[in-house]
């Protein structure tokens, strides 16, 4: 065998070994997330506790309540571990997940294509379609057709911000004045600003707005018909297939045994009907 053939053969063997090692590492990495959770006996979940109404909120004594708080507890029980929810500011919640501050995010997060470039999402567990909300006494805002030219509040780091940009493009194409967008770090600040007359309305997923409306009867007017169709899902780091499968199984169990419907009825007033098998947007 010539020296060239020997070197070529050695190179091919090295490449094959490297590929095998990479595949083995990938398989181990996928198994590690769930294995680590079970080994430590605890599931850690990133949540935004700054006031998301019936989805997830924090009581004055620090207790976390809401649909997702109880659903997190259900998932942890299905995994056979305890639960720790980690309150995190919304704009930094995905970076915190990627830096392994917690195992996953379940806190009223809408699954989107942009977010899916960074994280993997579970199957959907709720309707996150966007609506606008204004004060009940606002006679100028009665439907989606009245939104052009108004000042709208949105949360930083949410899909709502991107949706409003596209909605403004549609408004401009119709020859109408665009909405003025004002951003906020949390929902209470946004509601206070609307109460003080600094914005005309705000946009959030329907269940979150519904939660606030239920807490303050007669305060808000909800404006539907924005054309959005989105879903809540659990976010996890990429390539954690075993954890993703376990979370999906827990969510499927919650749907099958009536837990999800019961939680949605308790916190949102009614269950979400006909959830699709996937969150994928067109």
Secondary structure, DSSP 8 states (H G I E B T S, - for coil): --HHHHHHHHHHHHHHHHHHHHHHHHHHHHHHHHHHHHHHTEEEEEE--S-BTTTBEE-TTS-EESHHHHHHHHHHHHHTSEEEEEE--GGGHHHHHHTTSSSEE-SS-B--HHHHTTEEE-S--EE--EEEEEETT-TT-SSGGG-TT-EEEEETTSHHHHHHHHHHHHHHHTT----EEEEESSHHHHHHHHHTTS-SEEEEEHHHHHHHHHHSTTSEEEE-------EE--EEETT-HHHHHHHHHHHHHHHHTSHHHHHHHHHHSS---S--S-----
